[in-house]
Amino acid sequence: MKKVLGIIIEYNPFHNGHFYHIQKAKEITGCEFVVGVMSGNFVQRGEPSVVNKWTRSVIALNCGVDVVIELPTCFAIQSAEGFALGAVHLLANSGIVTDIVFGSEVGDASSLIDTARDLLALEKDPQKIREHLKTGVSYNEALSNLVNNPDILNGSNNILGLEYIKNLIKHDLNLKVSTIKRIKNDYNNTQLPNHNIASATALRPYIKANEQNLVKISKYMPKISMDILSRSLRSVQKPGNISDMSNFFFNLIYRQGISELKKLHRMEVGLENRFFSACKHNEDIDSFLLSVSSKRYSKSRVSRLAMQFILGLNSELIEKSNQHPGSYLRILGCSARGIDLLKDIKKHSSVPYSLNFNKLIQGFSYGSLEKELLEFEVRATNIYSSFFYKKHVQQLEYLQEAILLKN
Protein backbone atom coordinates (compact mmCIF):
# COMPACT_ATOMS: atom_id res chain seq x y z
CA MET A 1 0.00 0.00 0.00
CA LYS A 2 1.18 3.54 -0.76
CA LYS A 3 2.51 5.73 2.03
CA VAL A 4 0.26 8.80 2.05
CA LEU A 5 0.89 11.91 4.12
CA GLY A 6 -2.07 13.69 5.69
CA ILE A 7 -1.84 17.38 6.56
CA ILE A 8 -4.42 19.80 7.96
CA ILE A 9 -4.20 23.18 6.28
CA GLU A 10 -5.72 26.60 5.75
CA TYR A 11 -3.15 28.34 3.51
CA ASN A 12 -4.50 31.76 4.35
CA PRO A 13 -2.27 32.56 2.47
CA PHE A 14 0.21 29.85 1.34
CA HIS A 15 3.74 31.01 2.23
CA ASN A 16 7.30 29.67 2.31
CA GLY A 17 6.79 28.10 5.72
CA HIS A 18 3.96 25.98 4.32
CA PHE A 19 6.17 24.86 1.43
CA TYR A 20 8.88 23.88 3.92
CA HIS A 21 6.28 21.93 5.94
CA ILE A 22 5.22 19.85 2.94
CA GLN A 23 8.77 19.06 1.83
CA LYS A 24 10.06 18.28 5.33
CA ALA A 25 7.01 16.16 6.17
CA LYS A 26 7.52 14.03 3.06
CA GLU A 27 11.20 13.70 3.92
CA ILE A 28 10.72 12.48 7.51
CA THR A 29 7.85 10.10 6.69
CA GLY A 30 8.98 8.78 3.33
CA CYS A 31 5.51 9.46 1.95
CA GLU A 32 5.15 9.97 -1.80
CA PHE A 33 1.66 11.47 -1.82
CA VAL A 34 0.02 14.28 0.14
CA VAL A 35 -3.65 14.64 1.11
CA GLY A 36 -4.63 17.98 2.62
CA VAL A 37 -7.78 18.66 4.62
CA MET A 38 -8.42 22.37 4.13
CA SER A 39 -10.84 24.90 5.59
CA GLY A 40 -13.24 26.37 3.07
CA ASN A 41 -14.20 30.02 2.71
CA PHE A 42 -14.18 30.63 6.48
CA VAL A 43 -11.24 29.75 8.71
CA GLN A 44 -10.56 28.72 12.28
CA ARG A 45 -9.76 32.24 13.49
CA GLY A 46 -13.43 33.07 12.83
CA GLU A 47 -12.78 35.09 9.68
CA PRO A 48 -13.40 34.84 5.95
CA SER A 49 -10.39 33.48 4.08
CA VAL A 50 -8.41 36.13 2.18
CA VAL A 51 -9.12 34.28 -1.07
CA ASN A 52 -11.73 31.67 -1.84
CA LYS A 53 -11.27 27.95 -1.29
CA TRP A 54 -10.92 27.10 -4.99
CA THR A 55 -8.07 29.57 -5.47
CA ARG A 56 -6.37 28.23 -2.35
CA SER A 57 -6.85 24.68 -3.69
CA VAL A 58 -5.14 25.61 -6.97
CA ILE A 59 -2.22 27.02 -4.99
CA ALA A 60 -2.01 23.92 -2.77
CA LEU A 61 -2.06 21.57 -5.76
CA ASN A 62 0.69 23.56 -7.47
CA CYS A 63 2.85 23.49 -4.34
CA GLY A 64 2.90 19.80 -3.46
CA VAL A 65 -0.54 18.68 -2.28
CA ASP A 66 -2.11 15.90 -4.38
CA VAL A 67 -5.69 15.84 -3.08
CA VAL A 68 -7.53 18.67 -1.30
CA ILE A 69 -10.50 17.62 0.86
CA GLU A 70 -12.74 20.34 2.27
CA LEU A 71 -13.13 20.61 6.03
CA PRO A 72 -16.83 21.53 6.37
CA THR A 73 -17.36 25.07 7.66
CA CYS A 74 -19.26 23.63 10.61
CA PHE A 75 -15.93 22.23 11.88
CA ALA A 76 -13.62 24.88 10.41
CA ILE A 77 -14.97 27.70 12.60
CA GLN A 78 -15.02 25.78 15.86
CA SER A 79 -12.40 25.86 18.60
CA ALA A 80 -9.25 23.75 18.24
CA GLU A 81 -11.10 20.75 19.68
CA GLY A 82 -13.90 20.74 17.08
CA PHE A 83 -11.59 21.76 14.22
CA ALA A 84 -9.28 18.83 14.99
CA LEU A 85 -12.18 16.40 15.46
CA GLY A 86 -13.48 17.00 11.95
CA ALA A 87 -10.08 17.16 10.26
CA VAL A 88 -8.49 13.96 11.62
CA HIS A 89 -11.64 11.95 10.88
CA LEU A 90 -11.57 13.08 7.25
CA LEU A 91 -7.95 11.96 6.92
CA ALA A 92 -8.69 8.62 8.59
CA ASN A 93 -11.95 8.01 6.72
CA SER A 94 -10.24 8.49 3.36
CA GLY A 95 -8.85 5.02 3.98
CA ILE A 96 -5.51 5.86 2.34
CA VAL A 97 -3.67 8.23 4.72
CA THR A 98 -0.92 6.51 6.72
CA ASP A 99 0.84 9.45 8.41
CA ILE A 100 -0.09 12.84 9.83
CA VAL A 101 2.48 15.62 10.24
CA PHE A 102 1.86 19.05 11.72
CA GLY A 103 3.98 21.97 12.86
CA SER A 104 4.51 22.68 16.55
CA GLU A 105 6.53 24.93 18.80
CA VAL A 106 7.97 21.97 20.73
CA GLY A 107 8.90 19.88 17.68
CA ASP A 108 8.78 16.56 19.58
CA ALA A 109 5.97 14.09 18.87
CA SER A 110 6.57 11.87 21.90
CA SER A 111 6.24 14.82 24.30
CA LEU A 112 3.00 15.87 22.63
CA ILE A 113 1.63 12.33 22.75
CA ASP A 114 2.46 12.02 26.47
CA THR A 115 0.76 15.33 27.24
CA ALA A 116 -2.28 14.38 25.14
CA ARG A 117 -2.61 11.21 27.23
CA ASP A 118 -2.37 13.33 30.42
CA LEU A 119 -5.18 15.55 29.15
CA LEU A 120 -7.38 12.60 28.20
CA ALA A 121 -6.89 11.13 31.69
CA LEU A 122 -8.02 14.44 33.19
CA GLU A 123 -11.12 14.42 31.00
CA LYS A 124 -12.03 11.08 32.56
CA ASP A 125 -11.38 12.42 36.06
CA PRO A 126 -12.64 16.06 36.01
CA GLN A 127 -12.74 16.22 39.80
CA LYS A 128 -8.98 16.92 39.80
CA ILE A 129 -9.52 20.00 37.66
CA ARG A 130 -12.46 21.17 39.80
CA GLU A 131 -10.33 20.94 42.93
CA HIS A 132 -7.68 23.18 41.38
CA LEU A 133 -10.28 25.67 40.12
CA LYS A 134 -11.47 26.11 43.71
CA THR A 135 -8.07 27.66 44.51
CA GLY A 136 -8.88 30.56 42.18
CA VAL A 137 -6.68 29.64 39.21
CA SER A 138 -7.94 29.73 35.63
CA TYR A 139 -8.84 26.56 33.74
CA ASN A 140 -5.61 26.70 31.71
CA GLU A 141 -3.57 27.24 34.87
CA ALA A 142 -5.28 24.22 36.43
CA LEU A 143 -4.33 22.07 33.43
CA SER A 144 -0.73 23.31 33.62
CA ASN A 145 -0.56 22.23 37.25
CA LEU A 146 -1.82 18.74 36.42
CA VAL A 147 0.20 17.68 33.37
CA ASN A 148 3.79 16.46 33.47
CA ASN A 149 5.05 18.93 30.84
CA PRO A 150 3.11 22.20 31.29
CA ASP A 151 5.26 24.18 28.85
CA ILE A 152 3.68 22.24 25.99
CA LEU A 153 0.36 23.92 26.74
CA ASN A 154 1.92 27.18 25.49
CA GLY A 155 1.90 27.81 21.76
CA SER A 156 -0.97 27.84 19.26
CA ASN A 157 0.49 25.03 17.16
CA ASN A 158 1.17 22.84 20.20
CA ILE A 159 -2.44 23.23 21.32
CA LEU A 160 -3.81 22.29 17.91
CA GLY A 161 -1.39 19.36 17.68
CA LEU A 162 -2.53 18.10 21.09
CA GLU A 163 -6.12 18.13 19.86
CA TYR A 164 -5.16 16.14 16.75
CA ILE A 165 -3.45 13.53 18.91
CA LYS A 166 -6.25 13.41 21.50
CA ASN A 167 -8.77 12.68 18.76
CA LEU A 168 -6.58 10.03 17.18
CA ILE A 169 -6.23 8.26 20.55
CA LYS A 170 -9.81 8.75 21.69
CA HIS A 171 -11.32 7.43 18.45
CA ASP A 172 -8.65 4.77 17.80
CA LEU A 173 -7.64 6.26 14.44
CA ASN A 174 -4.58 4.52 13.08
CA LEU A 175 -2.36 7.33 11.76
CA LYS A 176 1.34 7.64 12.59
CA VAL A 177 2.06 11.02 14.21
CA SER A 178 5.10 13.19 13.47
CA THR A 179 5.71 16.88 14.05
CA ILE A 180 8.04 19.54 12.66
CA LYS A 181 9.37 22.31 14.85
CA ARG A 182 8.08 25.69 13.73
CA ILE A 183 11.04 27.65 12.43
CA LYS A 184 11.98 31.33 12.48
CA ASN A 185 8.55 32.89 13.08
CA ASP A 186 5.82 32.50 15.70
CA TYR A 187 2.27 31.75 14.50
CA ASN A 188 0.97 35.06 15.91
CA ASN A 189 3.94 37.22 14.90
CA THR A 190 2.68 40.36 13.16
CA GLN A 191 6.03 41.69 11.92
CA LEU A 192 7.67 40.99 8.58
CA PRO A 193 11.14 39.53 9.30
CA ASN A 194 14.42 39.99 7.42
CA HIS A 195 14.52 36.30 6.44
CA ASN A 196 12.05 34.76 3.97
CA ILE A 197 9.60 33.00 6.31
CA ALA A 198 6.81 35.14 7.76
CA SER A 199 3.64 34.10 9.54
CA ALA A 200 0.31 34.22 7.71
CA THR A 201 -0.78 36.64 10.45
CA ALA A 202 1.90 39.10 9.30
CA LEU A 203 1.07 38.66 5.59
CA ARG A 204 -2.72 39.05 5.67
CA PRO A 205 -2.85 42.81 6.42
CA TYR A 206 -0.78 43.50 3.30
CA ILE A 207 -3.14 41.40 1.18
CA LYS A 208 -6.20 43.09 2.63
CA ALA A 209 -4.83 46.61 2.15
CA ASN A 210 -4.41 46.83 -1.63
CA GLU A 211 -2.80 45.06 -4.57
CA GLN A 212 0.25 47.37 -4.58
CA ASN A 213 1.20 45.99 -1.15
CA LEU A 214 1.63 42.47 -2.54
CA VAL A 215 5.12 43.31 -3.79
CA LYS A 216 6.15 43.94 -0.18
CA ILE A 217 5.41 40.33 0.77
CA SER A 218 6.48 38.56 -2.42
CA LYS A 219 9.71 37.20 -0.91
CA TYR A 220 7.73 35.35 1.77
CA MET A 221 5.65 33.33 -0.71
CA PRO A 222 6.52 30.88 -3.51
CA LYS A 223 6.19 32.65 -6.87
CA ILE A 224 3.40 30.33 -8.04
CA SER A 225 1.43 31.07 -4.86
CA MET A 226 1.82 34.84 -5.31
CA ASP A 227 0.94 34.66 -9.02
CA ILE A 228 -2.29 32.70 -8.43
CA LEU A 229 -3.26 34.87 -5.46
CA SER A 230 -2.67 38.09 -7.44
CA ARG A 231 -4.63 36.81 -10.42
CA SER A 232 -7.60 35.90 -8.22
CA LEU A 233 -7.61 39.31 -6.54
CA ARG A 234 -7.47 41.06 -9.91
CA SER A 235 -10.19 39.11 -11.66
CA VAL A 236 -12.36 37.19 -9.18
CA GLN A 237 -12.67 38.88 -5.82
CA LYS A 238 -11.47 41.45 -3.35
CA PRO A 239 -9.66 40.15 -0.25
CA GLY A 240 -11.85 38.47 2.34
CA ASN A 241 -12.00 40.83 5.31
CA ILE A 242 -14.32 40.52 8.30
CA SER A 243 -14.43 44.34 8.53
CA ASP A 244 -16.56 44.41 5.38
CA MET A 245 -19.22 42.40 7.21
CA SER A 246 -19.66 44.96 10.02
CA ASN A 247 -22.98 46.52 9.02
CA PHE A 248 -24.50 43.17 8.19
CA PHE A 249 -23.39 41.77 11.56
CA PHE A 250 -24.74 44.66 13.62
CA ASN A 251 -28.06 44.74 11.75
CA LEU A 252 -28.40 40.99 12.23
CA ILE A 253 -27.90 41.26 15.99
CA TYR A 254 -30.43 44.10 16.30
CA ARG A 255 -32.93 42.21 14.15
CA GLN A 256 -32.59 38.78 15.78
CA GLY A 257 -31.74 39.84 19.31
CA ILE A 258 -30.26 38.16 22.34
CA SER A 259 -32.44 35.06 22.02
CA GLU A 260 -30.62 34.00 18.84
CA LEU A 261 -27.20 34.77 20.31
CA LYS A 262 -27.98 32.32 23.10
CA LYS A 263 -28.30 29.51 20.52
CA LEU A 264 -24.63 29.75 19.50
CA HIS A 265 -22.31 26.88 20.38
CA ARG A 266 -20.68 27.40 23.79
CA MET A 267 -22.12 30.87 24.22
CA GLU A 268 -21.65 31.25 27.97
CA VAL A 269 -24.41 32.74 30.10
CA GLY A 270 -23.92 36.51 30.14
CA LEU A 271 -21.67 36.65 27.08
CA GLU A 272 -24.70 37.24 24.84
CA ASN A 273 -25.42 40.42 26.80
CA ARG A 274 -21.81 41.49 26.37
CA PHE A 275 -22.23 41.00 22.59
CA PHE A 276 -25.43 43.03 22.43
CA SER A 277 -24.05 45.84 24.57
CA ALA A 278 -20.85 46.09 22.51
CA CYS A 279 -22.89 46.61 19.33
CA LYS A 280 -24.16 49.89 20.74
CA HIS A 281 -20.69 51.25 21.43
CA ASN A 282 -18.66 50.17 18.37
CA GLU A 283 -18.85 51.25 14.74
CA ASP A 284 -17.12 48.27 13.15
CA ILE A 285 -16.63 44.58 13.85
CA ASP A 286 -12.89 44.93 14.56
CA SER A 287 -13.47 47.32 17.47
CA PHE A 288 -16.41 45.13 18.54
CA LEU A 289 -14.14 42.08 18.82
CA LEU A 290 -11.59 44.00 20.87
CA SER A 291 -14.34 45.35 23.11
CA VAL A 292 -15.86 41.93 23.85
CA SER A 293 -12.62 39.96 24.16
CA SER A 294 -10.87 39.68 27.52
CA LYS A 295 -8.56 37.37 29.44
CA ARG A 296 -11.52 34.98 29.74
CA TYR A 297 -12.79 35.38 26.17
CA SER A 298 -10.00 35.36 23.58
CA LYS A 299 -10.41 37.44 20.44
CA SER A 300 -10.39 34.29 18.29
CA ARG A 301 -13.18 32.76 20.37
CA VAL A 302 -15.29 35.92 20.12
CA SER A 303 -14.62 36.11 16.37
CA ARG A 304 -15.70 32.47 15.89
CA LEU A 305 -18.96 33.17 17.72
CA ALA A 306 -19.53 36.28 15.61
CA MET A 307 -18.89 34.34 12.39
CA GLN A 308 -21.18 31.51 13.49
CA PHE A 309 -23.88 34.13 14.05
CA ILE A 310 -23.32 35.74 10.65
CA LEU A 311 -23.55 32.35 8.92
CA GLY A 312 -26.52 31.13 10.96
CA LEU A 313 -24.61 28.21 12.46
CA ASN A 314 -26.27 27.25 15.72
CA SER A 315 -25.27 24.89 18.50
CA GLU A 316 -27.68 22.17 17.39
CA LEU A 317 -25.97 21.57 14.03
CA ILE A 318 -22.49 21.72 15.55
CA GLU A 319 -23.37 19.19 18.25
CA LYS A 320 -24.96 16.81 15.73
CA SER A 321 -21.94 17.13 13.45
CA ASN A 322 -19.51 16.48 16.29
CA GLN A 323 -21.27 13.19 16.95
CA HIS A 324 -20.60 12.06 13.36
CA PRO A 325 -17.39 13.73 12.12
CA GLY A 326 -15.94 13.05 8.69
CA SER A 327 -19.12 11.54 7.27
CA TYR A 328 -18.31 12.44 3.65
CA LEU A 329 -15.31 13.56 1.58
CA ARG A 330 -15.95 16.63 -0.55
CA ILE A 331 -12.90 16.80 -2.82
CA LEU A 332 -12.04 20.32 -3.95
CA GLY A 333 -9.25 19.33 -6.29
CA CYS A 334 -6.54 16.88 -7.40
CA SER A 335 -3.14 17.06 -8.99
CA ALA A 336 -2.36 14.71 -11.86
CA ARG A 337 -0.91 12.27 -9.31
CA GLY A 338 -3.90 12.85 -7.07
CA ILE A 339 -6.29 11.57 -9.71
CA ASP A 340 -4.62 8.17 -9.32
CA LEU A 341 -5.12 8.42 -5.56
CA LEU A 342 -8.88 8.73 -6.12
CA LYS A 343 -8.90 5.10 -7.22
CA ASP A 344 -7.50 4.15 -3.81
CA ILE A 345 -10.03 6.37 -2.02
CA LYS A 346 -12.82 4.68 -3.97
CA LYS A 347 -11.50 1.30 -2.85
CA HIS A 348 -10.71 2.06 0.79
CA SER A 349 -12.82 5.04 1.95
CA SER A 350 -15.33 4.29 4.69
CA VAL A 351 -17.59 7.21 3.68
CA PRO A 352 -19.05 8.60 0.43
CA TYR A 353 -16.79 10.87 -1.62
CA SER A 354 -17.05 12.96 -4.76
CA LEU A 355 -15.41 15.75 -6.74
CA ASN A 356 -18.89 16.74 -7.93
CA PHE A 357 -20.89 18.74 -5.40
CA ASN A 358 -24.22 18.05 -7.14
CA LYS A 359 -23.60 14.31 -7.14
CA LEU A 360 -22.48 14.35 -3.51
CA ILE A 361 -25.47 16.26 -2.13
CA GLN A 362 -27.96 14.29 -4.21
CA GLY A 363 -26.58 11.06 -2.77
CA PHE A 364 -27.90 11.88 0.71
CA SER A 365 -31.51 11.62 1.79
CA TYR A 366 -33.60 14.59 2.84
CA GLY A 367 -33.15 15.34 6.54
CA SER A 368 -29.80 13.56 6.81
CA LEU A 369 -26.94 15.27 8.63
CA GLU A 370 -24.76 15.15 5.52
CA LYS A 371 -27.38 16.92 3.39
CA GLU A 372 -27.85 19.51 6.12
CA LEU A 373 -24.09 20.17 6.27
CA LEU A 374 -23.82 20.50 2.48
CA GLU A 375 -26.83 22.82 2.33
CA PHE A 376 -25.20 24.92 5.02
CA GLU A 377 -22.05 25.02 2.85
CA VAL A 378 -24.16 26.44 0.01
CA ARG A 379 -25.45 29.23 2.27
CA ALA A 380 -21.98 30.00 3.66
CA THR A 381 -20.50 30.28 0.16
CA ASN A 382 -23.42 32.47 -0.96
CA ILE A 383 -22.57 34.85 1.90
CA TYR A 384 -18.86 34.81 1.05
CA SER A 385 -19.59 35.47 -2.62
CA SER A 386 -22.01 38.31 -1.86
CA PHE A 387 -19.41 40.17 0.20
CA PHE A 388 -16.17 39.47 -1.63
CA TYR A 389 -16.72 38.39 -5.24
CA LYS A 390 -16.53 41.19 -7.80
CA LYS A 391 -19.51 39.62 -9.49
CA HIS A 392 -21.73 37.91 -6.93
CA VAL A 393 -22.75 34.43 -8.05
CA GLN A 394 -25.53 32.64 -6.17
CA GLN A 395 -25.32 28.85 -5.78
CA LEU A 396 -21.60 28.90 -6.59
CA GLU A 397 -21.15 25.50 -4.93
CA TYR A 398 -23.23 23.92 -7.69
CA LEU A 399 -21.51 25.85 -10.48
CA GLN A 400 -17.82 25.70 -9.57
CA GLU A 401 -16.12 22.51 -10.78
CA ALA A 402 -13.43 20.73 -8.81
CA ILE A 403 -9.84 21.66 -9.69
CA LEU A 404 -8.08 19.02 -11.78
CA LEU A 405 -4.45 19.79 -12.58
CA LYS A 406 -2.80 18.16 -15.56
CA ASN A 407 0.90 17.58 -16.10
N, C-alpha and C positions, 0 to 999 in steps of 0.2 A: 504494500500500500504506500502511496505517496506520503511524504512528510509535508504537511501544510501548516503554515504559520497563521495564527489568528491574532489580529490586532484590533483595538477599539479606538476609534478615531473621530475627530471633528474637523480638522484641517481648516481652521477658521482664523487665518488662512494657512495654507501649506507652506512651511518655511524650511530652511536648511536643517534645522533640528529634527524635523519629521523625516527628511530624507536620510539623515544619519540613523535614526531609529529603525527604519526599514532595513537598511543595509546591514547594520550591526546585528539586528535580530535574526536575519537570515544566516549571518556568519556564525553566531553562537549556537543556533539550533540545527543548522544543516538543512533547513527547509528550502525547497525549491520554489514553492508557490505561496502566495500571500492572499488571505481573505481578510477584508476589513469590514467591521461593523461600524457604520457611520451615522451620526445624527443627521436628521433631515434639515428642514429650513429653520428650525429653532433648536438652540443648543443648551447645554447643561447649565450655563451661567444664567439662564432665564432671559435670553436675548434672541432676536432674529440673527441668523448667520449673515456674515457680510456679503456673501454671494450664495446663490441658490444651490440646492443639493446636487443638481445635475452638472453644474459647472464644477463644483468641488469633486464630483465623481470623475469627470474628465481629467482633472488635475491628478487625482489619486492614481488613476489607471495609467497615466503617462509617467508616473514617478515610482512605479514599482509594485502597486497593488494589482492583483489579478481579478478579484471579484469584490464588488462593493455591495454589501447588504445593508438595507436601511434599518436603523434603530427607530422603531415607531416613536413619534413625538410624545406619546403618553409616557414612555420611559425616559426619553431624552431630556425632558425638562423636570425630572424628579431630582431629589438629593442623590448623593453618591451611591447610597444603598439601592435605590430603585433603578438608577442608571445602570449600575453594574449587574443587577439582577437580570434585566432584559438583555444586555449585551452578551454576557457569558452564555446564556441559554441559546441565543442565536448561533454563536460559534459552535457550541456543542451539538445543537440540533441539526446543523448542516451535515453532520455525519462524516465529515472529511478532515476537520481541523484536528491536528495532533498536539500542537504547542500554542501557548499564549505568551506573548512578551509585551511588557509595558515599561514605561519609564518610571523612575522613582528617585527620590532624593537619597535614600539609603543605598540603593544599588546592590542589595543582597537579598536574594529570594528566600533563603532559609530563615533569616531574621523576620521577614515579613510573614512567612508561613507560621512561625512560632507565635508571633503576636496575634495573627488571625485566630489561631486556636485558643489563645488566652481570651480573646474577645467573645468567641463562641461559647466558651465555658461560662463567662459572665452572663451571657444572654440566658443560659439555662439556670443560673443562680442569681437572679436580680437583687436578692436581698443584700448581697455584699455591696452593690452599688448604692442601694437605699441607705444603708448604714453610713456610708461615706458622705452622702448628700446631707444627712442630718447635721454634719459638722459645719455646714455652710459653704462647702466648696461647690464649684460648678460641675456639671455632668462630665465635661471633658477632663477636668482636674481629678474627678473621682476615678475615671478610667486610667489616667496616668498613674495614679497611686496603686492600681490593682494589676497592671500588666508588668511583665518582667523587663521589658525594654521600652520605657515610656517615651524616649526620644523619637521613636518611629511614628508616634501619633502626631508629630509635627511635620508639615509639608503636604501640600495639596495632592501631589502625585502619590505619596505614601498612602494617604487616606483612601484614594480611589483604588490603588493596588490592593489594599487590605480588603476592600469590599469585593473585588474580583475573587480573591482567594477564599474569603468567607463563603461566597456563593458556590464556588467550585466544591468546597468541602461539604457544605450543608446539603447540597443537592447531588452529591456523589457524581460530579461531572469529570470525566477522565481526560483532562488536558494537562500537559506538562507545563509547569510555571517557570518562567525565567524573567529577570528584570535587568534593565540597563540604567546605570546611574545617569541622572540628568546632568548634562555638562554645561558649563559656562554661564547659563542664565537661569534664574529662578522663574517658575511658572507665572508668578504675579509681578515680575519686574516690569516697570513701565518705561524704563530708559533704553534708548538704542545704544548698544555697546560699540566699542572699537573693532572687536572681532566680528565674524560673519554669522553668528547665531544669536538671534534675538527671540524673545518670547512673543507668542501671538498677541498677548496683552499689550505689548509695546507697539506692535505693527498695526493693530486695528484702527487706532485714532488717525493714522496717516491715510488709511484706505477710506475712512468715513469722511475725511475733510474734503478732499477734491483730487481729481486725477493727476494734477501736477505734482502732488505729494508722493506719488508712487515711485518716482525716481529716487527719492530719499531712502526708500527701503528696499531697492532692487537688489542690493548685495546680500540681503538676508534671506532671499528666496531663490530657488532654482529658476533659471530663465524660463523654462517651459511653464512653470507655475505662474510667474509674473505675466507672461504673454497671454495665457488663457484667462487669468483674472482681469487683466486690462481690457481684453476684447469683450468680456462679458459686461463690464461696467460701461463700456462705450456703446454697446449695441442692445443689451438685454435689460439691464436694470441699474438703478442707483444702489449704493451700498446699503445693506440692511442695518438699520440704526433704530434702537428702541425709542430714541427721542422723537422720531417722526410719528410715533403712536400715542403721543401724550394726550392730545385732545380726545381721541377715540377712547382711551383708557378712562379719563376723568368723566366723560359723558356716560360711559358704561356704568361706572360706579354710582353716579347720581341717579341714573335711570333704574338700575337693578337693586341698589341699596345694600344694607348690611346683611340682610337675610341670604343673599346669594354669596357674599363673601364668606359666610360661615360654612358654606358647602365645599370650600376648597380643601384639598388634601393637607392634613396636618396644620390647619389654621387654628392656632391656639386661642383659647377663650381670652378675649380682650384685644387680641391683635387686629381683629376686624374693625374695632372702633378706632384703633390707631391708624389704620388705612384710611378710613372715612374722614377722620379729622385732618390728616395730612393733605388730603385733596383740597381742602379749603385754604390751605396756607402755602401751596406750591403751584408754580405756573407750568412746570414741565415734569416729566416722569423721572428725569435724572435727579432733580432736587427732591422729588417725592421719595425716591429710594434712599437717599442719604438721610432724609428726615425720619423715615420709619426704622431704618436699620440702627442697631445698637450692639453692645457686647453680647446680648442674648440673641438678637436676630441679625444674622450676617446679611450684608447687602445682596449676596448671591441668593440666599434663601428668600428674601423679600422680593427680589426680581423674579424668581421662579414662580412665586405665588401670583405676582402681578401678571406674568405671561400666561399662567394657567387661567386666570380670570379673563384676560383678553381673548383667549382661544375657546373659552367655554368648557374647559376641562375640569370636571368636578371630581370629588373624592370617590364617588361610586365607581366610575370607570377605571380610575387608577387602582383601586383595591381589587376589582375584578381582574384587571390585567395582571396584577402582581401575583395572583393565584395561578395564572397560566401563562408564564413568560415564554417568549420565543415560539409562539404557536403557528407562525408562518414565516417564510423567507421572501421578502420583497427585494428582488435583485435590481439595483439601480444601474449596474453596468458591469462589463467584462472586458478584459484585455483579450488579445488573440489567444494567449495561453489559458486565460480564464474560461474561454468557451469550452475547452476540453475538460476543465474542472466541473462544468455543469453536468457532464455525463456521470461523474462520480457523485455529485449531489443528488441527482435523480435516483441513483442506485442506493445511496446510503442515508439520505435525509429522513428524519423521523417525522417531519412536518411538511405540509404543502409548500411548494416554491414556484415562483414564476418571474420572468422578466417583464411580463405583460400585465399591467395593473388591471385592465378590464377582465382578463381571464382569471386573475387571482381573486378579485372581489366577487365575481360571478360564481366562483367555486364554493362559496360559503353560503349557508342558508340564512334566511331572514331572521334577525334576532340573535344570531351567534355573536360571540365576543369578537371574533376575527372580522366579521363584516362591520361591526360597530367601530372597531379600531381603524379600519380602512376608510370608512365614511368620515371619521374624525380627521383622518389625514387629508381628505379632500377639502374639508372646511379650513383646516390649518393652512394649506397651500393657497386656497382662495384668498385668505387674509394676507398672507405674505405677498402674493402677486398684486393685490389691490394697493398695498402700501409702497412696494419697491420696484415693480416691473414698470418699464417705461410705457409699455402698452399692456394694460391689465387684461389677463386672459382667465376667464372663469373655467372651472373644471380642467385645469391644467394637468392634473394627475392622469386624466383619461387621454389627454392629447399628446403628452410628452413621451416619446419612446425611450426605452432603455439605451444606454450608451454601449455600443459595441465597437471596440477598437480593432482595426485590422493592421497587420504587419506593414 
